[in-house]
Amino acid sequence: MSDTSDSAVRTYIRQHRETFLAELAEWLRIPSVSAQPEHAEDVRRSADWLVGALRETGFPVAEVWPTAGAPAVFAEWPSDQPDAPVVLVYGHHDVQPAALADGWESEPFEPRIDGGRMYARGAADDKGQVFFHTLGVRAHLAATGRTAPAVHLKLLIEGEEESGSPHFRALVEERAERLAADTVIVSDTGMWSETTPTVCTGMRGLVDCEIALHGPAQDIHSGSFGGAVPNPATVAARLAGALHDAGERVAIPGFYDGVVPVSDAERALFAELPFDEASWLATAKSSGTLGEAGYTTLERIWARPTAEVNGIGGGYQGPGGKTIVPATARLKLTFRLVAGQDPDAVEVAVARWVADRVPDGIGYDLSFAASTRPCLTPLDHPALQSVVRAMSRAFDGRKILFTREGGSGPAADLQDVLGAPVLFLGISVPSDGWHAPNEKVEIELLLKGVETAAHLWEDLGSAAR
């Protein structure tokens, strides 16, 4: 594009800014909380609303796709060039629970604008970042004079991401032919800060398990029987204590099989970020760092696998003493995975580790929740370079740095099933308060997302020719 079309994109966005924000606010008023059954109808209403908005945007195809749980939305806008690359945008329209009693300063589902920010549940996670694509594609058409996008554009907007995406992979497998794409763009992530624009290149996977331990048939007297029978609470504590070695490396045999190490190039890119450990610790509400020896804090949370004790309990928890050997105990663990690790193999390794460590006289039930696979975009991938160029233009030529995401999401299912690389385009910043009271989005950054999307479709289309 020329400087003139850059100006045309910004002019179009400025002219349609207020309408865009008003329409987003209308969508945010729908409390599409997938985790709460009483909001099931609201999640369906959110999907219907989005279908209507996408049709008004110009998408010739916009459909609600039912699942065994909450509905997803699919939209498609073919390019007028038969050889144009096919791009699938992923996001989600469900949101986290929210109520005034949680600490909100205003009604969470009544959007308000204050100081250049829009406050509402879903403003950043993820309705705002989904919705910027509607104005982005219109700005792209207006600036280029096209009647159809430079790419064959598809959208898949999930309705259960905040509930763990339990039916997402099945949906992608069932609809794989309709969803086929050359590239997947995930708009459910963020940037380093308001002043440091970044592109995420990967998300970790997740294995979630619970170990229920049971010993005597009931709580028994610790004086009469303690020291002569196994104690399930002690076993739970020993399992938790055995998760890591002295260097904080996960001590489960086979856990690191296949791990893709951090490259020197990516380590150097991480080092370019303006990371302040004291500030990070303040955000983490912690007083010190601890993790796998030989790695920086950013490497530990982005590029290395982890094991965490999420909960441990058993026996008497009330005031005063109760001298018993408890009948049961429970341990909840999660494992964050990185590129190269297979969740199924990790589950097998965990099961073997538990079996080897639980003594005779203790029974146990080991259960796993649905796992999430890790994904990683190669730094030299051409589509990633398109995202970087588009974002740099939106941010006035500023250098775009690179991050990863320590959390997990369903993006890897798209990569697995569709065989397409996953890239990330997000404009949210840490202060937006995802899942927290007073969630907000910075309006100027939201419009930078619009601008980035407008440039991206032309860049991807041109790069393919």
Secondary structure, DSSP 8 states (H G I E B T S, - for coil): --HHHHHHHHHHHHHHHHHHHHHHHHHHTS--BTTSGGGHHHHHHHHHHHHHHHHHHT-SEEEEE--SSS-EEEEEE--SSTT--EEEEEEE--B----GGGT-SS-TTS-EEETTEEESTTTTTTHHHHHHHHHHHHHHHHHHT-SS-SSEEEEEEES-GGGT-TTHHHHHHHTHHHH--SEEEE-S-B-SBTTB-EEEEEE-EEEEEEEEEE-SSS-EETTTTBTTB--HHHHHHHHHHTSB-TTS-B-STTTTTT-----HHHHHHHHTS---HHHHHHHTT-S----STTS-HHHHHHTS-EEEEEEEEES--SSS---EE-SEEEEEEEEEE-TT--HHHHHHHHHHHHHHHS-TT-EEEEEE---B--EE--TT-HHHHHHHHHHHHHTTT---EEEEESS--THHHHHHHH---EEE---B-GGG-TTSTT-EEEHHHHHHHHHHHHHHHHHHHHHT-
